Amino acid sequence: MLEPDQILTVDLDGTLVRTDMLHETFWSAFARDWRTPLKALQALRSGRPTLKAFLSTASEIDVTKLPYNALVVDYIKAFRAKGGRTILATASNQDIAQDIAAHLNLFDEVHGSDASRNLKGQNKALFLSSRLGAKSFYYIGDAHADLPVWEQAAKAITIDAGPNLRKSVERINPNFEHLGTRKARLAGYFKAVRPHQWLKNVLVFAPALAAHQLESVVLVQSLIAFFAFSFIASSVYVTNDLLDLRADRAHPRKRQRPFASGAIQIQYGGLLALGLFLAGILIALLLEPVFLFTILAYYVLTSAYSLLLKRKTIIDICTLAGLYTMRIIGGGMATDIVLSFWLLAFSIFIFLSLAAIKRQAELVDLKERGLLQATGRGYHVDDLPLMTMIVISAGFMATLVLMLYVNSASVIALYPAPSALLGVCCILLYWLTRMAFMTHRGQMHDDPIIFSIKDRVSQLCFALITALVIIGAAS
């Protein structure tokens, strides 16, 4: 008969891994099939065990890339080194638990939920007491649902528990140990929202700037549109991160994103996305209804991109170009400014070039790492030459549109010295060509917009372009 200090029982969700496998399997299944929420609701009608079994089958989890808690793993290894017996007991599905245990090779037994049993809370406490005997095992957990188990354990061990949970554990079990402390996650949530990406939404000011309508009312309307787009876009970023967990964890830089790394709890991701969406809609209601329809169309298209279109070759970069252009359209709708053909044509070509640069950068990265296929994308590394051609040709087309615009009657009415805009064309041509070269050499950030904002040469180009536009308008 083993002594209590020779049996260590470990929880999975939030303990062994810094995530929740129910939510992991849901988002993984959702990424594979957009009908997953409806199927999940149907499965839930038969109970949570049935839901877990369905999601386990419908999902594709790479257990080798999960964010394991190093502190717990080390504790288990030390316990085994002393001759102890270790057991994984989790409310997650049995198949998922078996895969994780097989990968870690740290457990003598594995017990999880199946189609008829939800091994959580009181059910887990009764199961372990029946199998091992009351007060005959140590137990590591992280949540209030584990309190019944800790009460039956010879020793209660918490991981990253908050003050209230620790006090509750100490009341029910005098033999306790607290591992780790719950760190503030505000920075993680801030990072998940990606406020630096809001810079892209300054495009809503483009219609007012292009039409030289800089009245205070127009600027306020554009500012409202900016924040509406920003909150809606952040909602989609959060959702996209949840759908892309598998791909992000396989990426050398994206694996550090908050949800992929386990820095913040995945189960709050859906609520965060919903809150950001509602905030964006409430802000949009301050403008005319036509703007609300525009921003809803933007949300639908971005959601379609996250669920399906990003895996379709060519369609994905065309969609990205369209999403940038929709920001400009939204700015026009918010201010009631009629958009010119020239602005829309220029927008489509330049953002097609930048979207292609983003894919070009990913393919260059794949080539450097010796991989052939982009995870979650429809591109092969052999597509790199063709993608580079799209980058260059679309960029040159954008420059050509701008040059034709400079020679149009519209410019003469808006710019006293339109010849200054020819300098803008030259700088733009240089900047786009340089971006293509840097991407080809593997020096491009995953997002060319963010890269260009941080790049000194790009900053100089933007400053010169701004100066030339002012000269052309003020002369």
C-alpha positions in Angstrom: 0.0 0.0 0.0 1.4 3.4 -1.1 1.7 6.2 1.5 -0.1 9.5 0.8 3.1 11.2 0.0 3.8 8.6 -2.8 0.8 9.4 -5.0 0.5 12.7 -6.8 -2.7 13.5 -8.7 -2.5 16.4 -11.2 -5.3 18.4 -12.9 -4.9 19.4 -16.5 -6.7 22.6 -17.4 -5.0 25.6 -15.9 -2.6 23.4 -14.0 -0.5 21.2 -16.2 -1.3 23.4 -19.2 -1.9 27.2 -19.2 -5.0 26.8 -21.2 -8.4 25.0 -21.1 -8.8 22.0 -23.4 -12.6 22.4 -23.8 -12.1 25.9 -25.3 -9.0 24.7 -27.2 -10.9 22.0 -28.9 -13.9 24.3 -29.6 -11.7 26.9 -31.4 -9.7 24.3 -33.2 -12.9 22.6 -34.5 -14.4 26.1 -35.3 -11.3 26.9 -37.4 -11.8 23.7 -39.4 -15.6 24.0 -39.8 -17.6 27.2 -39.4 -20.7 25.1 -38.5 -19.0 24.0 -35.2 -21.0 26.3 -32.9 -24.3 24.8 -34.1 -23.0 21.3 -33.8 -21.6 22.0 -30.4 -25.0 23.3 -29.2 -26.6 20.1 -30.5 -24.1 18.0 -28.6 -24.5 20.0 -25.5 -28.2 19.0 -25.3 -27.0 15.6 -24.3 -24.7 17.0 -21.6 -21.1 18.3 -21.2 -19.5 14.9 -21.6 -21.1 14.5 -25.0 -19.9 18.0 -25.9 -16.4 17.2 -24.9 -16.4 14.0 -26.8 -17.7 15.7 -30.0 -15.1 18.6 -29.8 -12.3 16.1 -29.1 -13.2 14.3 -32.4 -13.8 17.4 -34.4 -10.6 19.3 -33.4 -7.0 18.9 -34.2 -4.7 19.6 -31.3 -0.9 19.5 -31.5 -0.1 18.4 -27.9 3.6 19.0 -28.5 3.0 22.8 -28.8 0.6 23.3 -25.9 1.7 25.9 -23.3 2.8 23.6 -20.5 3.3 25.0 -17.0 7.0 24.5 -16.4 6.6 24.8 -12.6 4.1 22.0 -12.5 6.1 19.8 -14.9 9.2 20.2 -12.7 7.2 19.4 -9.6 6.0 16.2 -11.2 9.5 15.2 -12.3 10.9 15.8 -8.8 8.1 13.7 -7.3 8.7 10.8 -9.6 12.4 11.1 -9.0 11.7 10.3 -5.3 9.8 7.1 -6.4 6.3 8.6 -6.3 3.4 7.5 -8.5 1.7 10.2 -10.6 -1.8 10.3 -12.0 -3.4 12.8 -14.5 -7.1 13.3 -13.5 -9.0 15.9 -15.6 -12.4 17.0 -16.7 -11.1 17.2 -20.2 -11.8 14.4 -22.6 -10.0 11.1 -22.0 -8.5 10.9 -25.5 -7.0 14.4 -25.2 -5.6 13.5 -21.8 -4.1 10.3 -23.1 -2.4 12.2 -26.0 -0.9 14.7 -23.5 0.3 12.0 -21.1 1.9 10.1 -24.0 3.8 13.2 -25.1 5.0 14.1 -21.6 5.6 10.5 -20.4 5.2 11.6 -16.8 2.1 9.7 -15.6 1.4 6.2 -14.4 -2.4 6.6 -14.9 -4.7 8.8 -16.9 -8.3 9.5 -16.1 -10.5 12.0 -18.0 -14.1 12.6 -19.0 -15.8 10.3 -21.5 -19.2 10.3 -23.2 -21.0 9.4 -19.9 -18.9 10.9 -17.2 -17.7 14.5 -16.5 -14.7 14.1 -14.2 -14.9 17.5 -12.5 -15.5 18.8 -9.0 -17.4 16.5 -6.8 -17.4 13.7 -9.4 -13.6 13.8 -9.5 -13.4 13.8 -5.7 -15.6 10.8 -5.4 -13.7 9.0 -8.2 -10.3 9.5 -6.6 -11.4 8.7 -3.1 -13.0 5.5 -4.4 -10.0 4.5 -6.4 -7.2 5.6 -4.1 -8.9 6.2 -0.7 -9.6 9.4 1.1 -6.6 11.3 2.3 -4.3 8.9 0.4 -3.0 11.2 -2.3 -1.7 14.7 -3.0 -3.6 16.9 -5.5 -2.5 19.8 -7.7 -5.2 22.1 -9.0 -6.0 25.7 -9.8 -9.7 26.4 -9.6 -12.6 26.6 -7.1 -14.0 23.5 -8.8 -11.1 21.6 -7.3 -12.1 22.3 -3.7 -14.0 19.0 -3.2 -10.9 17.2 -4.4 -8.5 19.2 -2.1 -10.8 18.3 0.8 -10.3 14.6 0.2 -6.6 14.9 -0.5 -3.8 14.3 2.0 -2.2 17.5 0.8 -3.7 20.3 -1.2 -1.3 21.9 -3.7 -2.5 25.0 -5.7 -0.9 26.6 -8.7 -1.2 30.3 -9.5 -4.2 30.6 -7.1 -5.6 33.9 -6.2 -5.9 35.1 -2.5 -9.5 34.0 -2.1 -8.9 30.5 -3.5 -5.8 30.0 -1.3 -7.8 31.0 1.8 -10.6 28.5 0.9 -8.0 25.8 0.5 -6.4 26.5 3.8 -9.7 26.3 5.6 -10.6 22.9 4.3 -7.1 21.3 4.3 -4.5 22.3 6.9 -1.8 20.5 4.8 -1.4 22.8 1.9 1.3 24.2 -0.5 0.9 27.1 -2.9 3.0 27.1 -6.1 3.4 30.3 -8.1 1.3 33.4 -7.8 -1.3 34.7 -10.1 0.3 37.6 -12.1 -1.6 40.6 -13.4 -2.8 39.9 -16.9 -3.8 43.4 -17.9 -0.7 43.7 -20.2 -1.6 40.4 -21.8 -5.1 41.5 -22.6 -3.8 44.9 -23.9 -1.4 43.0 -26.2 -4.3 40.7 -27.4 -6.3 43.8 -28.5 -3.3 44.9 -30.6 -3.8 48.7 -30.2 -0.7 49.2 -32.4 -2.8 47.9 -35.3 -5.2 50.7 -34.9 -2.8 52.9 -36.9 -4.2 51.2 -40.0 -7.6 52.8 -39.2 -6.2 56.3 -39.9 -7.3 55.5 -43.4 -10.8 56.7 -42.4 -9.3 60.2 -42.6 -8.3 59.7 -46.2 -11.5 60.9 -47.8 -11.4 64.2 -45.8 -7.8 64.8 -46.6 -8.1 63.9 -50.3 -11.1 66.2 -50.7 -9.4 69.0 -48.5 -12.4 69.1 -46.2 -10.8 69.6 -42.8 -13.6 71.3 -41.0 -14.0 70.4 -37.3 -17.3 68.5 -37.9 -15.7 66.3 -40.6 -12.7 65.6 -38.4 -14.9 64.6 -35.4 -16.9 62.3 -37.6 -13.7 60.7 -38.9 -12.4 60.3 -35.4 -15.6 58.5 -34.3 -15.2 56.2 -37.4 -11.6 55.6 -36.4 -12.6 54.3 -32.9 -15.5 52.3 -34.3 -13.2 50.5 -36.8 -10.5 50.1 -34.1 -12.8 48.3 -31.7 -14.3 46.1 -34.4 -10.9 45.3 -35.8 -9.6 44.3 -32.3 -12.6 42.0 -31.9 -11.6 40.2 -35.0 -7.9 40.1 -34.0 -8.9 38.3 -30.8 -11.2 35.9 -32.6 -8.5 35.3 -35.2 -5.9 34.5 -32.5 -8.3 32.0 -31.0 -8.8 30.4 -34.4 -5.1 30.4 -35.2 -3.8 28.8 -32.0 -2.3 25.8 -33.8 -0.6 27.9 -36.5 0.6 30.5 -34.1 2.3 28.0 -31.8 4.1 26.6 -34.8 5.5 30.1 -35.7 8.8 31.3 -34.2 7.3 34.7 -33.2 3.5 34.4 -33.2 3.8 31.6 -30.5 4.4 34.5 -28.0 1.0 35.9 -28.6 -1.1 36.0 -25.3 -3.5 33.1 -26.1 -1.0 30.9 -27.9 1.5 31.2 -25.0 -1.1 30.8 -22.3 -0.3 34.3 -20.9 -4.0 34.9 -20.6 -6.8 32.4 -20.2 -8.4 31.2 -23.4 -11.8 30.9 -21.9 -12.0 34.7 -21.6 -11.1 35.3 -25.3 -14.7 34.9 -26.6 -16.0 37.4 -24.0 -13.2 39.9 -24.9 -14.1 39.6 -28.6 -17.8 40.1 -27.9 -17.1 43.2 -25.7 -15.0 44.8 -28.3 -17.5 44.2 -31.0 -20.4 45.7 -28.9 -18.2 48.7 -28.1 -17.5 49.3 -31.8 -21.2 49.0 -32.7 -22.2 51.5 -30.0 -19.6 54.0 -31.2 -20.8 53.5 -34.8 -24.4 54.4 -33.8 -23.2 57.9 -33.2 -23.0 58.3 -37.0 -25.4 57.8 -39.9 -27.0 54.3 -40.4 -25.1 53.9 -43.6 -21.8 53.9 -41.7 -23.2 51.2 -39.4 -24.0 49.0 -42.4 -20.4 49.6 -43.7 -18.8 48.6 -40.5 -21.0 45.5 -40.2 -20.0 44.5 -43.7 -16.4 45.0 -42.7 -16.9 42.7 -39.7 -18.6 40.0 -41.8 -15.8 40.1 -44.4 -13.0 40.0 -41.7 -14.8 37.1 -40.0 -15.1 35.3 -43.3 -11.4 35.9 -43.8 -10.5 34.4 -40.4 -12.7 31.4 -40.9 -12.2 30.5 -44.5 -10.8 33.1 -47.0 -7.3 33.3 -45.5 -6.7 29.7 -46.6 -7.6 30.4 -50.2 -4.7 31.4 -52.5 -5.0 34.8 -54.1 -8.5 35.3 -52.6 -6.8 36.0 -49.2 -4.6 38.9 -50.5 -7.5 40.4 -52.5 -9.7 40.2 -49.3 -7.0 42.0 -47.3 -6.7 44.7 -50.0 -10.5 45.0 -49.9 -10.5 45.4 -46.1 -8.1 48.3 -46.2 -10.2 49.9 -48.9 -13.3 49.4 -46.8 -11.7 51.6 -44.1 -11.5 54.4 -46.7 -15.1 53.7 -47.8 -16.1 53.9 -44.1 -14.5 57.2 -43.7 -16.4 58.5 -46.7 -19.7 57.2 -45.3 -19.0 58.7 -41.9 -18.4 62.2 -43.4 -20.8 62.0 -46.4 -17.8 62.7 -48.7 -18.1 61.2 -52.2 -15.1 59.0 -52.9 -13.2 59.6 -56.1 -12.4 56.9 -58.6 -8.7 57.8 -58.3 -8.6 57.2 -54.5 -10.4 53.9 -54.7 -8.2 52.6 -57.6 -5.0 53.7 -55.9 -6.1 52.1 -52.6 -6.9 48.7 -54.2 -3.5 48.4 -56.0 -1.3 49.7 -53.2 -3.0 47.5 -50.5 -2.9 44.5 -52.8 0.9 45.1 -53.0 1.2 45.3 -49.2 -1.0 42.3 -48.7 1.2 40.3 -51.1 4.3 41.5 -49.2 2.9 40.0 -46.1 2.5 36.6 -47.8 5.9 37.1 -49.4 7.5 37.6 -46.0 5.8 34.4 -44.7 7.1 32.4 -47.6 10.7 33.8 -47.3 10.5 32.8 -43.6 9.3 29.3 -44.5 12.2 28.9 -47.0 14.8 30.0 -44.4 13.4 27.4 -41.9 13.4 24.7 -44.5 9.6 24.2 -44.6 7.4 23.7 -47.6 3.9 24.5 -46.6 2.5 27.5 -44.7 0.5 26.4 -41.7 -3.1 27.5 -42.1 -2.4 29.1 -45.5 -2.9 27.9 -49.1 0.6 28.7 -50.2 3.7 26.6 -51.0 7.2 27.9 -50.7 7.6 27.4 -54.5 5.0 30.2 -54.9 7.5 32.8 -53.7 8.6 34.0 -57.2 5.0 34.5 -58.3 4.1 36.3 -55.1 7.1 38.6 -55.6 5.8 39.4 -59.1 2.4 40.4 -57.6 4.1 42.6 -55.0 6.0 44.6 -57.6 3.3 44.8 -60.4 0.6 45.9 -58.0 2.9 48.5 -56.4 3.9 49.9 -59.9 0.2 50.0 -60.8 -0.6 52.0 -57.7 2.2 54.5 -58.7 0.8 54.7 -62.2 -2.7 55.5 -61.0 -1.2 58.2 -58.8 0.7 59.7 -61.8 -2.4 59.7 -63.9 -4.3 61.4 -61.1 -1.6 64.1 -60.9 -2.4 64.8 -64.6 -6.2 65.0 -64.1 -8.5 68.0 -63.9 -9.3 67.2 -60.3 -5.8 67.9 -59.1 -5.7 71.4 -60.8 -8.8 72.3 -58.8 -7.3 71.2 -55.5 -3.6 71.9 -55.8 -2.1 75.2 -56.9 1.2 73.5 -57.6 0.3 70.0 -58.8 3.8 69.4 -60.1 5.0 68.8 -56.5 2.9 65.6 -56.5 5.2 64.2 -59.2 7.8 64.0 -56.4 5.3 62.0 -54.4 5.1 59.4 -57.2 8.9 59.1 -57.3 9.2 58.6 -53.6 6.4 56.1 -53.5 8.0 54.1 -56.4 11.3 54.0 -54.4 9.5 53.0 -51.1 7.5 50.1 -52.7 10.5 48.8 -54.5 12.6 48.9 -51.3 9.9 47.1 -49.4 10.0 44.3 -52.0 13.8 44.1 -51.7 13.8 43.9 -47.9 11.1 41.3 -47.9 13.1 39.2 -50.4 16.1 39.4 -48.1 14.1 38.2 -45.1 14.2 41.6 -43.3 10.4 42.2 -43.3 8.2 42.2 -40.2 5.1 39.9 -40.5 3.0 43.0 -41.1 4.4 45.6 -43.6 2.3 48.4 -42.2 3.8 48.0 -38.7 7.2 47.5 -40.2 7.1 50.7 -42.2 6.0 52.7 -39.2 9.1 51.6 -37.2 11.5 51.8 -40.2 13.6 54.9 -40.3 13.8 55.1 -44.2 10.1 54.6 -44.4 9.6 57.4 -41.9 11.7 59.7 -44.0 9.8 58.8 -47.1 6.4 59.5 -45.4 7.8 62.9 -44.1 8.9 63.9 -47.6 5.6 62.8 -49.1 3.7 64.9 -46.5 6.0 67.9 -47.2 5.4 67.7 -51.0 1.7 67.4 -50.6 1.7 70.5 -48.4 3.8 72.4 -50.9 1.5 71.4 -53.7 -1.6 72.5 -51.8 -0.2 75.7 -50.3 1.7 77.2 -53.2 
